[in-house]
Amino acid sequence: MKVCGIELTGGDAILTMVSFEGDTFTVPECRKRSFSVSKSAEQESIVDFQFAFQKLMEDYHVDKVVIIERHQKGKHMGTATGFKLEAAIQLSGLPVELISTLSIKEQLKRNPPHVDFDALELKRFQKPAFEAAYAYQTLTIYSK
């Protein structure tokens, strides 16, 4: 199963793909590390984002998308643009799950990845997206 983990921050969707085969996970190469939407008030920007995101998921045969859940109110709430991007992702036709930061931390504690993050050849800003995809994969594998 190939999962795309996504962290939405401001007008950016940062992504990392994780694939599990047996008990081994891999981080496949991906031509895109993030999407930026600067003019979220314009419908064309959101439509372009959704098209590009959907095409990327089709090209890499992604089975599931996992988005790090954000607060809807309070001090650490998500931005309006972030929620628009989340809606566009949810309408892309793929199965989408939201995962809380608490669930991610619990899964990483129970089933830590047996590799140093720096060895994965990912950028530092992709770490939360990687952790979301990895945590979701381990949650589905070990809960069976």
Beta strands, then each sheet from edge to edge (+ up, - down):
strand 1: 2-9
strand 2: 12-21
strand 3: 24-26
strand 4: 34-36
strand 5: 64-68
strand 6: 96-99
sheet 1: 3+ 2- 1+ 5+ 6+
sheet 2: 3+ 2- 4+
end
